[in-house]
């Protein structure tokens, strides 16, 4: 059964001018929008009837294939970002010819933010009445957008609802963009309040009040900062802060009973957020359990596929992320960054922290997806973590497998690569097996030597113990000489010592241990065993 969908007119009224602008609507504004689809630039341009297609990564004329495919599929609209004003003309012409609406998205808008808001609006009950004008929905309808619009009607203000991290969850419509101040505009565009403004609110004690009190607080206007007068109230469940409702004053003063309306709205919002958290928490826990079981090979793929509606037979791969410390890797901002960046590139991506690593499963990959594309996604995450969080990550790309049943094999390969990268000698932040084949195999041989002491030469073990007791560097010198294939000057330069010193150390090591480094097998074993950590 096909859902009726939300009229495009209503979606545009809810999203508002801060995020999108209508460029063309050849079939009118009553076209139903039933779902949101993210079209990755690496995917073939496809769409389904009634979809709002977000053409990420395809700016300007590069979005023409997406427009044409959307028209053929009878999609509702395509949203694109424009690099220059002149690009809109060609796109409008193509949209009109294809019979699909065209929306331009502000360059500052984050795609995942637009995706989240559009889905919330389409799923909610906030619909126009018969005249096409927005109504005043009931606040108990279970939809934060509906609640925000109701509060706007009751307070005569401009409303936004935010979580405890100042991320915008929902907001009311504003008929006049001139009424909206800089804080409101930038918060909606960026999905989060801009730090300079948030810093001022902290300095004025606003956030402290919101965390500790159920009563509204006024923020006086600051024209020099682009701030109009506003009221705010904390959303709380007992002593637990859940978020904030903000009401900005527009061209008209706020209603006399605005504070009372805010208190009631905060209680309604608390119930909705608590219910949402419980539902999401239960779903997330189940998804995490099934995903972890699949990655570890203890659970078959059918349960996860059924739960999430995944195709068992489409290609998949696993990315593994590691860091120098487990604490750094499992910080919420790090895992959040990995999740957001990966989801922006592949909407079905799933994330699971397991022990000292974070794994990302990429199911339902397009057939023939180039390895360079996945490598680029992982490189974006690594670069963003370093730039924004100061956390150095390493990423390993597992093999692309034919279906979900082989996901444990892809995870195992990613682990092998990360193990090799963690042992050093690999000057890469992102690697696939083809990049580090030799390093991976040597790393696994070393792991075998490390776990099974009976495979080691006791004379070489005695040499490293001699160095530890006497503070000498004989084992290190022998290994450098072996790595340089017997080139004394090359090895001496690497150790920053005189060649004669190196010659003495190699002879002394042979005398102490009885090892004959003229024998090829002994040299091979020494090259491996002397790579083990010294405390072994």
PAFI-716278 format. One record per residue (C-alpha): residue number from 1; z, x, y. Coordinates in nm, 3 decimals, decimal comma, always signed. Layout:
N
{pt NUM; {Z; X; Y}} ...
//
This chain:
536
{pt 1; {+0,000; +0,000; +0,000}} {pt 2; {-0,105; +0,145; +0,336}} {pt 3; {+0,158; +0,147; +0,610}} {pt 4; {+0,054; -0,024; +0,936}} {pt 5; {+0,135; +0,280; +1,144}} {pt 6; {+0,234; +0,315; +1,508}} {pt 7; {-0,024; +0,248; +1,782}} {pt 8; {-0,146; +0,566; +1,947}} {pt 9; {-0,048; +0,413; +2,281}} {pt 10; {+0,317; +0,396; +2,173}} {pt 11; {+0,316; +0,750; +2,034}} {pt 12; {+0,181; +0,881; +2,364}} {pt 13; {+0,438; +0,685; +2,564}} {pt 14; {+0,718; +0,828; +2,350}} {pt 15; {+0,598; +1,188; +2,352}} {pt 16; {+0,521; +1,175; +2,722}} {pt 17; {+0,337; +1,402; +2,962}} {pt 18; {+0,562; +1,707; +2,912}} {pt 19; {+0,416; +1,767; +2,565}} {pt 20; {+0,067; +1,617; +2,535}} {pt 21; {-0,209; +1,474; +2,750}} {pt 22; {-0,476; +1,230; +2,637}} {pt 23; {-0,826; +1,375; +2,673}} {pt 24; {-1,034; +1,116; +2,488}} {pt 25; {-0,978; +0,791; +2,298}} {pt 26; {-1,321; +0,663; +2,191}} {pt 27; {-1,171; +0,389; +1,971}} {pt 28; {-0,901; +0,287; +2,218}} {pt 29; {-0,525; +0,330; +2,219}} {pt 30; {-0,439; +0,076; +1,951}} {pt 31; {-0,555; +0,304; +1,668}} {pt 32; {-0,265; +0,322; +1,419}} {pt 33; {-0,104; +0,660; +1,358}} {pt 34; {+0,051; +0,669; +1,009}} {pt 35; {+0,140; +1,035; +0,954}} {pt 36; {+0,126; +1,388; +1,094}} {pt 37; {-0,070; +1,669; +0,931}} {pt 38; {-0,065; +2,039; +1,018}} {pt 39; {-0,406; +2,204; +0,983}} {pt 40; {-0,367; +2,576; +0,930}} {pt 41; {-0,658; +2,787; +1,063}} {pt 42; {-0,702; +2,940; +0,716}} {pt 43; {-0,736; +2,599; +0,549}} {pt 44; {-1,066; +2,412; +0,524}} {pt 45; {-1,073; +2,141; +0,794}} {pt 46; {-0,958; +1,821; +0,624}} {pt 47; {-0,773; +1,506; +0,727}} {pt 48; {-0,670; +1,165; +0,598}} {pt 49; {-0,705; +0,818; +0,751}} {pt 50; {-0,454; +0,747; +1,026}} {pt 51; {-0,326; +1,104; +1,061}} {pt 52; {-0,239; +1,288; +1,379}} {pt 53; {-0,384; +1,630; +1,300}} {pt 54; {-0,212; +1,928; +1,466}} {pt 55; {-0,480; +2,199; +1,480}} {pt 56; {-0,251; +2,502; +1,503}} {pt 57; {-0,409; +2,839; +1,572}} {pt 58; {-0,744; +2,681; +1,665}} {pt 59; {-0,762; +2,699; +2,044}} {pt 60; {-1,045; +2,557; +2,247}} {pt 61; {-1,387; +2,539; +2,080}} {pt 62; {-1,241; +2,677; +1,757}} {pt 63; {-1,102; +2,325; +1,703}} {pt 64; {-1,450; +2,167; +1,681}} {pt 65; {-1,461; +2,174; +1,296}} {pt 66; {-1,119; +2,005; +1,284}} {pt 67; {-1,240; +1,731; +1,521}} {pt 68; {-1,551; +1,662; +1,316}} {pt 69; {-1,358; +1,658; +0,987}} {pt 70; {-1,098; +1,424; +1,139}} {pt 71; {-1,371; +1,187; +1,252}} {pt 72; {-1,529; +1,178; +0,907}} {pt 73; {-1,189; +1,106; +0,750}} {pt 74; {-1,105; +0,834; +1,007}} {pt 75; {-0,799; +1,022; +1,132}} {pt 76; {-0,625; +0,879; +1,437}} {pt 77; {-0,615; +1,184; +1,664}} {pt 78; {-0,640; +1,562; +1,682}} {pt 79; {-0,403; +1,771; +1,896}} {pt 80; {-0,520; +2,113; +2,019}} {pt 81; {-0,416; +2,377; +2,270}} {pt 82; {-0,666; +2,482; +2,536}} {pt 83; {-0,708; +2,839; +2,661}} {pt 84; {-0,894; +2,729; +2,974}} {pt 85; {-0,948; +2,395; +3,154}} {pt 86; {-1,323; +2,406; +3,100}} {pt 87; {-1,284; +2,391; +2,723}} {pt 88; {-1,178; +2,027; +2,737}} {pt 89; {-1,531; +1,908; +2,823}} {pt 90; {-1,690; +2,028; +2,498}} {pt 91; {-1,399; +1,900; +2,293}} {pt 92; {-1,402; +1,559; +2,464}} {pt 93; {-1,772; +1,527; +2,389}} {pt 94; {-1,717; +1,621; +2,024}} {pt 95; {-1,421; +1,381; +1,993}} {pt 96; {-1,622; +1,094; +2,140}} {pt 97; {-1,910; +1,165; +1,903}} {pt 98; {-1,670; +1,191; +1,604}} {pt 99; {-1,480; +0,875; +1,700}} {pt 100; {-1,137; +1,036; +1,704}} {pt 101; {-0,880; +1,066; +1,982}} {pt 102; {-0,822; +1,408; +2,138}} {pt 103; {-0,485; +1,523; +2,269}} {pt 104; {-0,431; +1,849; +2,455}} {pt 105; {-0,096; +2,017; +2,395}} {pt 106; {+0,086; +2,221; +2,658}} {pt 107; {+0,060; +2,593; +2,584}} {pt 108; {+0,440; +2,632; +2,600}} {pt 109; {+0,498; +2,362; +2,338}} {pt 110; {+0,604; +2,479; +1,993}} {pt 111; {+0,399; +2,322; +1,716}} {pt 112; {+0,700; +2,270; +1,488}} {pt 113; {+0,873; +2,086; +1,774}} {pt 114; {+0,578; +1,853; +1,830}} {pt 115; {+0,551; +1,796; +1,454}} {pt 116; {+0,920; +1,706; +1,426}} {pt 117; {+0,919; +1,471; +1,726}} {pt 118; {+0,596; +1,295; +1,631}} {pt 119; {+0,720; +1,232; +1,276}} {pt 120; {+1,050; +1,094; +1,409}} {pt 121; {+0,867; +0,859; +1,647}} {pt 122; {+0,624; +0,735; +1,380}} {pt 123; {+0,907; +0,677; +1,132}} {pt 124; {+1,129; +0,497; +1,386}} {pt 125; {+1,131; +0,130; +1,484}} {pt 126; {+1,052; +0,191; +1,852}} {pt 127; {+0,738; -0,019; +1,894}} {pt 128; {+0,579; -0,205; +2,185}} {pt 129; {+0,599; -0,578; +2,227}} {pt 130; {+0,292; -0,803; +2,230}} {pt 131; {+0,200; -0,700; +2,582}} {pt 132; {+0,190; -0,335; +2,487}} {pt 133; {+0,488; -0,249; +2,707}} {pt 134; {+0,781; -0,061; +2,558}} {pt 135; {+1,074; -0,283; +2,474}} {pt 136; {+1,447; -0,205; +2,465}} {pt 137; {+1,517; -0,144; +2,095}} {pt 138; {+1,851; -0,215; +1,937}} {pt 139; {+2,076; +0,091; +1,931}} {pt 140; {+2,174; +0,037; +1,570}} {pt 141; {+1,816; +0,070; +1,445}} {pt 142; {+1,886; +0,412; +1,301}} {pt 143; {+1,646; +0,599; +1,527}} {pt 144; {+1,755; +0,850; +1,791}} {pt 145; {+1,443; +0,790; +2,000}} {pt 146; {+1,527; +0,421; +2,005}} {pt 147; {+1,882; +0,503; +2,107}} {pt 148; {+1,765; +0,737; +2,385}} {pt 149; {+1,539; +0,465; +2,528}} {pt 150; {+1,819; +0,209; +2,512}} {pt 151; {+2,056; +0,441; +2,698}} {pt 152; {+1,785; +0,502; +2,960}} {pt 153; {+1,755; +0,126; +3,016}} {pt 154; {+2,133; +0,079; +3,039}} {pt 155; {+2,199; +0,375; +3,271}} {pt 156; {+1,881; +0,366; +3,480}} {pt 157; {+1,841; +0,735; +3,398}} {pt 158; {+1,633; +0,981; +3,197}} {pt 159; {+1,794; +1,059; +2,860}} {pt 160; {+1,786; +1,339; +2,607}} {pt 161; {+1,992; +1,379; +2,289}} {pt 162; {+2,062; +1,735; +2,174}} {pt 163; {+2,240; +1,905; +1,886}} {pt 164; {+2,520; +2,161; +1,921}} {pt 165; {+2,265; +2,439; +1,971}} {pt 166; {+2,108; +2,253; +2,268}} {pt 167; {+1,797; +2,170; +2,065}} {pt 168; {+1,634; +1,844; +2,171}} {pt 169; {+1,651; +1,580; +1,896}} {pt 170; {+1,512; +1,285; +2,094}} {pt 171; {+1,446; +1,174; +2,451}} {pt 172; {+1,353; +0,867; +2,654}} {pt 173; {+1,022; +0,802; +2,822}} {pt 174; {+0,979; +0,857; +3,194}} {pt 175; {+0,711; +0,668; +3,383}} {pt 176; {+0,711; +0,917; +3,672}} {pt 177; {+0,696; +1,290; +3,593}} {pt 178; {+0,814; +1,367; +3,949}} {pt 179; {+1,154; +1,225; +3,856}} {pt 180; {+1,206; +1,486; +3,584}} {pt 181; {+1,386; +1,805; +3,692}} {pt 182; {+1,322; +2,158; +3,566}} {pt 183; {+1,599; +2,157; +3,304}} {pt 184; {+1,469; +1,838; +3,144}} {pt 185; {+1,104; +1,952; +3,153}} {pt 186; {+1,170; +2,300; +3,011}} {pt 187; {+1,406; +2,166; +2,743}} {pt 188; {+1,142; +1,927; +2,608}} {pt 189; {+0,864; +2,185; +2,622}} {pt 190; {+1,071; +2,453; +2,452}} {pt 191; {+1,267; +2,222; +2,219}} {pt 192; {+1,580; +2,383; +2,355}} {pt 193; {+1,753; +2,422; +2,691}} {pt 194; {+1,641; +2,742; +2,867}} {pt 195; {+1,910; +3,009; +2,860}} {pt 196; {+1,944; +3,063; +3,239}} {pt 197; {+2,032; +2,694; +3,282}} {pt 198; {+2,256; +2,687; +2,975}} {pt 199; {+2,439; +2,991; +3,111}} {pt 200; {+2,514; +2,805; +3,433}} {pt 201; {+2,643; +2,503; +3,242}} {pt 202; {+2,874; +2,732; +3,044}} {pt 203; {+2,988; +2,899; +3,365}} {pt 204; {+3,074; +2,560; +3,518}} {pt 205; {+3,280; +2,463; +3,211}} {pt 206; {+3,049; +2,178; +3,109}} {pt 207; {+3,013; +2,278; +2,745}} {pt 208; {+3,384; +2,343; +2,706}} {pt 209; {+3,455; +1,987; +2,824}} {pt 210; {+3,189; +1,838; +2,594}} {pt 211; {+3,333; +2,016; +2,289}} {pt 212; {+3,691; +1,907; +2,355}} {pt 213; {+3,667; +1,560; +2,511}} {pt 214; {+3,515; +1,218; +2,442}} {pt 215; {+3,485; +1,132; +2,811}} {pt 216; {+3,163; +1,181; +3,010}} {pt 217; {+3,137; +1,458; +3,268}} {pt 218; {+2,919; +1,473; +3,579}} {pt 219; {+2,702; +1,771; +3,671}} {pt 220; {+2,637; +1,772; +4,041}} {pt 221; {+2,286; +1,841; +4,175}} {pt 222; {+2,179; +2,200; +4,244}} {pt 223; {+1,844; +2,184; +4,427}} {pt 224; {+1,827; +2,564; +4,441}} {pt 225; {+1,815; +2,566; +4,058}} {pt 226; {+1,586; +2,264; +4,026}} {pt 227; {+1,870; +2,052; +3,883}} {pt 228; {+1,927; +1,686; +3,969}} {pt 229; {+2,254; +1,504; +3,914}} {pt 230; {+2,328; +1,416; +3,553}} {pt 231; {+2,599; +1,279; +3,327}} {pt 232; {+2,678; +1,417; +2,982}} {pt 233; {+2,896; +1,313; +2,692}} {pt 234; {+2,977; +1,490; +2,370}} {pt 235; {+2,881; +1,338; +2,034}} {pt 236; {+3,174; +1,394; +1,802}} {pt 237; {+3,296; +1,295; +1,455}} {pt 238; {+3,670; +1,335; +1,493}} {pt 239; {+3,720; +1,689; +1,616}} {pt 240; {+3,377; +1,801; +1,492}} {pt 241; {+3,111; +1,837; +1,768}} {pt 242; {+2,772; +1,700; +1,663}} {pt 243; {+2,574; +1,719; +1,986}} {pt 244; {+2,538; +1,587; +2,340}} {pt 245; {+2,374; +1,301; +2,528}} {pt 246; {+2,242; +1,391; +2,874}} {pt 247; {+2,140; +1,137; +3,139}} {pt 248; {+1,952; +1,277; +3,437}} {pt 249; {+1,934; +1,080; +3,759}} {pt 250; {+1,580; +1,003; +3,869}} {pt 251; {+1,452; +0,852; +4,194}} {pt 252; {+1,714; +0,574; +4,172}} {pt 253; {+2,092; +0,625; +4,139}} {pt 254; {+2,247; +0,592; +3,794}} {pt 255; {+2,386; +0,249; +3,709}} {pt 256; {+2,749; +0,180; +3,798}} {pt 257; {+2,844; +0,139; +3,431}} {pt 258; {+2,650; +0,445; +3,315}} {pt 259; {+2,961; +0,628; +3,192}} {pt 260; {+3,071; +0,333; +2,982}} {pt 261; {+2,723; +0,308; +2,828}} {pt 262; {+2,736; +0,678; +2,745}} {pt 263; {+3,066; +0,644; +2,560}} {pt 264; {+2,920; +0,368; +2,341}} {pt 265; {+2,597; +0,559; +2,287}} {pt 266; {+2,790; +0,869; +2,176}} {pt 267; {+2,967; +0,665; +1,908}} {pt 268; {+2,640; +0,516; +1,782}} {pt 269; {+2,476; +0,860; +1,782}} {pt 270; {+2,771; +1,007; +1,590}} {pt 271; {+2,726; +0,752; +1,311}} {pt 272; {+2,352; +0,821; +1,295}} {pt 273; {+2,395; +1,199; +1,292}} {pt 274; {+2,668; +1,192; +1,028}} {pt 275; {+2,452; +0,968; +0,808}} {pt 276; {+2,150; +1,190; +0,866}} {pt 277; {+2,350; +1,503; +0,782}} {pt 278; {+2,475; +1,352; +0,458}} {pt 279; {+2,130; +1,237; +0,351}} {pt 280; {+1,968; +1,565; +0,444}} {pt 281; {+2,250; +1,764; +0,291}} {pt 282; {+2,216; +1,588; -0,044}} {pt 283; {+1,837; +1,627; -0,043}} {pt 284; {+1,856; +1,992; +0,064}} {pt 285; {+2,112; +2,072; -0,207}} {pt 286; {+1,892; +1,916; -0,475}} {pt 287; {+1,582; +2,096; -0,348}} {pt 288; {+1,769; +2,428; -0,335}} {pt 289; {+1,903; +2,382; -0,688}} {pt 290; {+1,560; +2,303; -0,831}} {pt 291; {+1,390; +2,583; -0,633}} {pt 292; {+1,648; +2,843; -0,734}} {pt 293; {+1,619; +2,737; -1,096}} {pt 294; {+1,240; +2,770; -1,084}} {pt 295; {+1,252; +3,115; -0,922}} {pt 296; {+1,505; +3,237; -1,179}} {pt 297; {+1,313; +3,084; -1,469}} {pt 298; {+1,605; +2,865; -1,578}} {pt 299; {+1,442; +2,536; -1,472}} {pt 300; {+1,090; +2,423; -1,541}} {pt 301; {+0,851; +2,340; -1,257}} {pt 302; {+0,818; +1,967; -1,330}} {pt 303; {+1,149; +1,868; -1,166}} {pt 304; {+1,073; +2,039; -0,836}} {pt 305; {+0,713; +1,914; -0,839}} {pt 306; {+0,827; +1,554; -0,898}} {pt 307; {+1,102; +1,575; -0,635}} {pt 308; {+0,871; +1,707; -0,363}} {pt 309; {+0,537; +1,565; -0,477}} {pt 310; {+0,383; +1,907; -0,544}} {pt 311; {+0,072; +1,974; -0,751}} {pt 312; {+0,173; +2,181; -1,054}} {pt 313; {-0,173; +2,329; -1,100}} {pt 314; {-0,248; +2,466; -0,754}} {pt 315; {-0,205; +2,837; -0,672}} {pt 316; {+0,132; +2,962; -0,550}} {pt 317; {+0,296; +3,287; -0,449}} {pt 318; {+0,643; +3,413; -0,369}} {pt 319; {+0,747; +3,624; -0,070}} {pt 320; {+1,073; +3,818; -0,089}} {pt 321; {+1,261; +3,944; +0,217}} {pt 322; {+1,525; +4,215; +0,212}} {pt 323; {+1,738; +4,385; +0,476}} {pt 324; {+1,965; +4,686; +0,498}} {pt 325; {+2,270; +4,460; +0,472}} {pt 326; {+2,315; +4,126; +0,296}} {pt 327; {+2,517; +3,999; +0,592}} {pt 328; {+2,225; +4,053; +0,829}} {pt 329; {+1,976; +3,887; +0,597}} {pt 330; {+2,184; +3,574; +0,534}} {pt 331; {+2,273; +3,509; +0,897}} {pt 332; {+2,169; +3,155; +0,984}} {pt 333; {+1,946; +3,275; +1,268}} {pt 334; {+1,761; +3,514; +1,035}} {pt 335; {+1,703; +3,259; +0,759}} {pt 336; {+1,613; +3,003; +1,026}} {pt 337; {+1,355; +3,240; +1,174}} {pt 338; {+1,201; +3,305; +0,831}} {pt 339; {+1,190; +2,932; +0,761}} {pt 340; {+1,038; +2,829; +1,094}} {pt 341; {+0,772; +3,101; +1,105}} {pt 342; {+0,665; +3,039; +0,746}} {pt 343; {+0,661; +2,660; +0,782}} {pt 344; {+0,440; +2,693; +1,091}} {pt 345; {+0,180; +2,865; +0,871}} {pt 346; {+0,225; +2,668; +0,547}} {pt 347; {+0,387; +2,327; +0,576}} {pt 348; {+0,492; +2,309; +0,208}} {pt 349; {+0,681; +2,641; +0,221}} {pt 350; {+1,027; +2,642; +0,059}} {pt 351; {+1,308; +2,892; +0,125}} {pt 352; {+1,591; +2,999; -0,107}} {pt 353; {+1,851; +3,271; -0,040}} {pt 354; {+1,947; +3,425; -0,376}} {pt 355; {+2,205; +3,704; -0,386}} {pt 356; {+2,086; +3,984; -0,157}} {pt 357; {+1,740; +3,845; -0,084}} {pt 358; {+1,564; +3,550; +0,072}} {pt 359; {+1,268; +3,408; -0,120}} {pt 360; {+0,990; +3,190; +0,017}} {pt 361; {+0,780; +2,990; -0,226}} {pt 362; {+0,432; +2,907; -0,099}} {pt 363; {+0,306; +2,627; -0,328}} {pt 364; {-0,029; +2,448; -0,315}} {pt 365; {-0,218; +2,738; -0,160}} {pt 366; {-0,589; +2,688; -0,088}} {pt 367; {-0,801; +2,844; -0,365}} {pt 368; {-0,928; +3,187; -0,267}} {pt 369; {-0,677; +3,234; +0,017}} {pt 370; {-0,713; +3,602; +0,118}} {pt 371; {-0,418; +3,833; +0,059}} {pt 372; {-0,459; +3,948; +0,419}} {pt 373; {-0,365; +3,600; +0,538}} {pt 374; {-0,035; +3,593; +0,348}} {pt 375; {+0,030; +3,951; +0,454}} {pt 376; {-0,019; +3,845; +0,815}} {pt 377; {+0,232; +3,561; +0,776}} {pt 378; {+0,494; +3,798; +0,637}} {pt 379; {+0,422; +4,055; +0,908}} {pt 380; {+0,482; +3,788; +1,177}} {pt 381; {+0,827; +3,718; +1,033}} {pt 382; {+0,919; +4,087; +1,015}} {pt 383; {+0,801; +4,152; +1,372}} {pt 384; {+0,982; +3,844; +1,508}} {pt 385; {+1,308; +3,937; +1,335}} {pt 386; {+1,294; +4,285; +1,485}} {pt 387; {+1,195; +4,167; +1,834}} {pt 388; {+1,419; +3,862; +1,874}} {pt 389; {+1,717; +3,936; +1,648}} {pt 390; {+1,717; +4,313; +1,616}} {pt 391; {+1,717; +4,282; +1,235}} {pt 392; {+1,483; +4,515; +1,038}} {pt 393; {+1,339; +4,322; +0,745}} {pt 394; {+1,121; +4,429; +0,455}} {pt 395; {+0,881; +4,181; +0,294}} {pt 396; {+0,725; +4,192; -0,051}} {pt 397; {+0,431; +3,974; -0,154}} {pt 398; {+0,435; +3,859; -0,515}} {pt 399; {+0,122; +3,791; -0,716}} {pt 400; {-0,071; +3,470; -0,653}} {pt 401; {-0,032; +3,267; -0,972}} {pt 402; {-0,234; +2,975; -1,101}} {pt 403; {+0,044; +2,715; -1,092}} {pt 404; {+0,415; +2,649; -1,047}} {pt 405; {+0,493; +2,737; -1,410}} {pt 406; {+0,415; +3,103; -1,332}} {pt 407; {+0,629; +3,124; -1,018}} {pt 408; {+0,897; +3,335; -1,194}} {pt 409; {+0,628; +3,600; -1,259}} {pt 410; {+0,539; +3,610; -0,889}} {pt 411; {+0,906; +3,637; -0,795}} {pt 412; {+0,958; +3,920; -1,048}} {pt 413; {+0,669; +4,116; -0,897}} {pt 414; {+0,804; +4,066; -0,545}} {pt 415; {+1,141; +4,199; -0,665}} {pt 416; {+0,976; +4,506; -0,817}} {pt 417; {+0,808; +4,580; -0,485}} {pt 418; {+1,128; +4,534; -0,282}} {pt 419; {+1,318; +4,756; -0,527}} {pt 420; {+1,065; +5,034; -0,469}} {pt 421; {+1,073; +4,986; -0,092}} {pt 422; {+1,453; +4,999; -0,098}} {pt 423; {+1,454; +5,335; -0,276}} {pt 424; {+1,270; +5,496; +0,014}} {pt 425; {+0,943; +5,681; +0,025}} {pt 426; {+0,750; +5,366; +0,123}} {pt 427; {+0,665; +5,365; +0,492}} {pt 428; {+0,573; +4,995; +0,503}} {pt 429; {+0,753; +4,684; +0,626}} {pt 430; {+0,524; +4,449; +0,431}} {pt 431; {+0,374; +4,539; +0,094}} {pt 432; {+0,192; +4,391; -0,203}} {pt 433; {+0,171; +4,559; -0,543}} {pt 434; {-0,167; +4,716; -0,463}} {pt 435; {-0,003; +4,903; -0,173}} {pt 436; {+0,282; +5,055; -0,375}} {pt 437; {+0,169; +5,059; -0,739}} {pt 438; {+0,278; +5,419; -0,803}} {pt 439; {+0,603; +5,378; -0,612}} {pt 440; {+0,690; +5,064; -0,809}} {pt 441; {+0,629; +5,229; -1,146}} {pt 442; {+0,826; +5,543; -1,053}} {pt 443; {+1,105; +5,323; -0,919}} {pt 444; {+1,128; +5,141; -1,251}} {pt 445; {+1,137; +5,468; -1,446}} {pt 446; {+1,419; +5,585; -1,218}} {pt 447; {+1,603; +5,258; -1,274}} {pt 448; {+1,575; +5,320; -1,649}} {pt 449; {+1,712; +5,675; -1,611}} {pt 450; {+1,991; +5,545; -1,391}} {pt 451; {+2,098; +5,280; -1,644}} {pt 452; {+2,057; +5,490; -1,960}} {pt 453; {+2,228; +5,824; -1,916}} {pt 454; {+2,124; +5,927; -2,268}} {pt 455; {+1,765; +5,966; -2,145}} {pt 456; {+1,865; +6,234; -1,892}} {pt 457; {+1,862; +6,610; -1,937}} {pt 458; {+2,231; +6,718; -1,925}} {pt 459; {+2,131; +7,052; -1,773}} {pt 460; {+1,984; +6,877; -1,468}} {pt 461; {+2,293; +6,657; -1,447}} {pt 462; {+2,502; +6,976; -1,446}} {pt 463; {+2,287; +7,114; -1,161}} {pt 464; {+2,355; +6,819; -0,932}} {pt 465; {+2,725; +6,838; -1,023}} {pt 466; {+2,724; +7,209; -0,932}} {pt 467; {+2,578; +7,126; -0,591}} {pt 468; {+2,844; +6,859; -0,537}} {pt 469; {+3,131; +7,096; -0,621}} {pt 470; {+3,003; +7,401; -0,430}} {pt 471; {+2,822; +7,238; -0,137}} {pt 472; {+2,491; +7,400; -0,236}} {pt 473; {+2,140; +7,252; -0,224}} {pt 474; {+1,982; +7,385; -0,541}} {pt 475; {+1,866; +7,050; -0,684}} {pt 476; {+1,715; +6,946; -0,350}} {pt 477; {+1,529; +7,277; -0,327}} {pt 478; {+1,391; +7,252; -0,681}} {pt 479; {+1,267; +6,898; -0,614}} {pt 480; {+1,099; +7,001; -0,288}} {pt 481; {+0,927; +7,291; -0,468}} {pt 482; {+0,807; +7,058; -0,747}} {pt 483; {+0,682; +6,798; -0,497}} {pt 484; {+0,485; +7,072; -0,320}} {pt 485; {+0,325; +7,167; -0,656}} {pt 486; {+0,480; +7,513; -0,637}} {pt 487; {+0,358; +7,587; -0,283}} {pt 488; {+0,660; +7,782; -0,160}} {pt 489; {+0,575; +7,780; +0,210}} {pt 490; {+0,505; +7,406; +0,216}} {pt 491; {+0,837; +7,331; +0,043}} {pt 492; {+1,029; +7,577; +0,261}} {pt 493; {+0,886; +7,421; +0,576}} {pt 494; {+0,993; +7,076; +0,456}} {pt 495; {+1,349; +7,204; +0,405}} {pt 496; {+1,346; +7,415; +0,725}} {pt 497; {+1,440; +7,734; +0,536}} {pt 498; {+1,277; +8,074; +0,480}} {pt 499; {+1,038; +8,098; +0,180}} {pt 500; {+1,251; +8,375; +0,026}} {pt 501; {+1,554; +8,147; +0,044}} {pt 502; {+1,363; +7,882; -0,148}} {pt 503; {+1,250; +8,133; -0,412}} {pt 504; {+1,612; +8,242; -0,460}} {pt 505; {+1,737; +7,886; -0,498}} {pt 506; {+1,475; +7,798; -0,761}} {pt 507; {+1,555; +8,112; -0,963}} {pt 508; {+1,928; +8,048; -0,930}} {pt 509; {+1,884; +7,690; -1,057}} {pt 510; {+1,697; +7,817; -1,364}} {pt 511; {+1,965; +8,081; -1,431}} {pt 512; {+2,252; +7,832; -1,403}} {pt 513; {+2,097; +7,563; -1,621}} {pt 514; {+1,864; +7,742; -1,858}} {pt 515; {+1,586; +7,505; -1,753}} {pt 516; {+1,238; +7,660; -1,778}} {pt 517; {+1,037; +7,515; -1,490}} {pt 518; {+0,724; +7,684; -1,623}} {pt 519; {+0,709; +7,412; -1,890}} {pt 520; {+0,507; +7,101; -1,775}} {pt 521; {+0,730; +6,850; -1,955}} {pt 522; {+1,043; +7,001; -1,802}} {pt 523; {+0,887; +6,992; -1,456}} {pt 524; {+0,795; +6,623; -1,504}} {pt 525; {+1,146; +6,529; -1,614}} {pt 526; {+1,302; +6,731; -1,328}} {pt 527; {+1,077; +6,556; -1,072}} {pt 528; {+1,208; +6,222; -1,196}} {pt 529; {+1,573; +6,291; -1,271}} {pt 530; {+1,640; +6,488; -0,952}} {pt 531; {+1,532; +6,179; -0,756}} {pt 532; {+1,839; +5,991; -0,877}} {pt 533; {+2,121; +5,954; -0,625}} {pt 534; {+2,343; +6,262; -0,616}} {pt 535; {+2,655; +6,071; -0,718}} {pt 536; {+2,487; +5,983; -1,045}} 
//
